[in-house]
Amino acid sequence: MRAGSIAVVGGSIAGCAAALAAARGGAGRIVVLERTGAQLRDRGVGIGLHGDRYEELRAAGYLTPEMPWAPLSRRVWSVRDGEEPRGRPVGEQPFPFRAYNWGSLWRELRSRVPEGVDYRAGAEVTEVEPDADGVTLRLADGSHEHFDVVIGADGYRSVVREAMFPGTGAAYSGYIGWRGTSSDVADLPSDGDHACTVVFPGGHCMIYRIPDGFGGHRLNWVLYTRPPRSDGLHPDLRTPASLPPGRLSSQLTGHLRALVADNFPPYWAAKVLGTPADTTFIQPIYDVEVPHYASGRLVLIGDAASVARPHIGGGSVKALQDATALEAALSTRESWEEALEAYDAERGPIGSAMVALARRMGGAQVENTPDWSAMGQPEFDMWWQAQNEGSDGNSGFGGHALKGRR
Ligand SMILES: Cc1cc2nc3c(=O)[nH]c(=O)nc-3n(C[C@H](O)[C@H](O)[C@H](O)COP(=O)(O)OP(=O)(O)OC[C@H]3O[C@@H](n4cnc5c(N)ncnc54)[C@H](O)[C@@H]3O)c2cc1C
């Protein structure tokens, strides 16, 4: 396999990690094809990584201490309580996470892609044609190229996945994440060491501090709820896609702002409602599952392979773990087929388990919320435990433990 060629479709978090895995796995020629021109747009939003998962990925050489992060220690779930500024806590739990900024995490991963890798920005793959000894990729500019193996790191609307398993598209959960960031980090409880979750009938909002990538911090929040059922919504919400800043309909933002004003404790309402409109956007929430992570000479990684709803806090962890597993399989197996089968056997079941747990969490935290205002710590603990039911000690929240292999 050492002389072989690998193309990675998509150059985001999973794509950069896949290029690193392919290089360490011994591929002779590696090309990354990323449709976005120049730098990927800095989404600026937060990514939470569980501390234990970070340590495993650091030991595996995919994350480094230099990547800017902000520590989180506890998660406090609060409900509005009249005019009490920060509301009433209904439950608290340990939250040993590291908060990253998507942009600086991507830039660090991009800088770890070995120099010999040909990273082509502005290269959109339009067709994926497998044959007996490899795969031909056709690009939007009319060119085509043949590779021994193609890794699909092209996110939830993957063209590689569609070539492998036609029709296994992203399934809309029925609700959205409204996300935003602001510079208003003054005066945060516990000096920003706590993640706050504001709860309300029909959803919740997670608020925490992230690095700004320049030595300071930003406030990051994501609110999950069903959009209003009305015909006036942006058509994208009926065939879900991300709505970037500036494309939110005034009707939808009006609905979300009213929801915050009515349901959030005053302190958190001011933080969210004070967020500049140009840093807010909407991401419909999906489930993606595949029968296998590999088929012939095609293989999937990150969100292209499976998407678990974000309540699990483990999508980036899963993408990076997928890469470590791919590296191990490429390094230790004799043929492409054996390597890709071994990768599928290891990562497929974990992807499915994460989707299932995240679906249960979405059910409990958005679709069928409890009467939060009647809850205290004991009721909260039972409610949380019920979502994690059926799992072993390693529930999968924040991502599953990485199998030791080094
Ligand atoms: C609301 C929300 C909150 C989240 N919070 C967390 C969190 O706290 N912790 C966490 O670990 N994860 C979180 N995640 C998940 C995390 O963002 C992703 O799982 C992770 O970034 C992996 O993404 P990816 O690289 O697989 O896909 P993407 O980032 O979607 O990248 C796919 C890339 O492929 C490119 N591409 C697509 N099609 C083509 C094509 N045809 N040709 C060429 N290029 C193409 C795209 O331009 C893009 O750059 C969250 C997700 C959401 C929606």
The ligand as a Gaussian input file, in Angstrom:
#p B3LYP/6-31G(d) Opt

LIG

0 1
 C      -24.905000      22.860000      16.786000
 C      -23.686000      21.965000      16.793000
 C      -22.862000      21.929000      17.930000
 C      -21.748000      21.065000      17.954000
 N      -20.991000      21.028000      19.093000
 C      -19.959000      20.152000      19.175000
 C      -19.187000      20.049000      20.372000
 O      -19.398000      20.771000      21.360000
 N      -18.189000      19.124000      20.423000
 C      -17.898000      18.325000      19.332000
 O      -16.966000      17.495000      19.454000
 N      -18.599000      18.415000      18.194000
 C      -19.626000      19.292000      18.082000
 N      -20.350000      19.362000      16.915000
 C      -20.017000      18.452000      15.789000
 C      -18.776000      18.880000      15.043000
 O      -18.903000      20.221000      14.579000
 C      -18.514000      17.937000      13.808000
 O      -18.873000      16.616000      14.143000
 C      -17.026000      17.934000      13.484000
 O      -16.590000      19.262000      13.253000
 C      -16.634000      17.046000      12.267000
 O      -16.996000      17.669000      11.068000
 P      -16.481000      17.118000       9.646000
 O      -15.100000      17.613000       9.392000
 O      -16.745000      15.661000       9.564000
 O      -17.525000      17.802000       8.644000
 P      -17.619000      19.350000       8.140000
 O      -17.043000      20.311000       9.131000
 O      -19.030000      19.533000       7.717000
 O      -16.682000      19.377000       6.897000
 C      -16.999000      18.845000       5.643000
 C      -16.110000      19.559000       4.622000
 O      -16.280000      18.931000       3.353000
 C      -16.386000      19.936000       2.369000
 N      -17.154000      19.350000       1.264000
 C      -18.446000      18.945000       1.290000
 N      -18.815000      18.435000       0.110000
 C      -17.727000      18.516000      -0.696000
 C      -17.480000      18.153000      -2.056000
 N      -18.452000      17.601000      -2.814000
 N      -16.246000      18.358000      -2.570000
 C      -15.254000      18.908000      -1.812000
 N      -15.445000      19.286000      -0.522000
 C      -16.655000      19.088000       0.038000
 C      -17.096000      21.097000       3.060000
 O      -16.842000      22.335000       2.419000
 C      -16.487000      21.035000       4.464000
 O      -15.315000      21.824000       4.588000
 C      -21.447000      20.229000      16.841000
 C      -22.256000      20.288000      15.691000
 C      -23.364000      21.147000      15.660000
 C      -24.241000      21.172000      14.418000

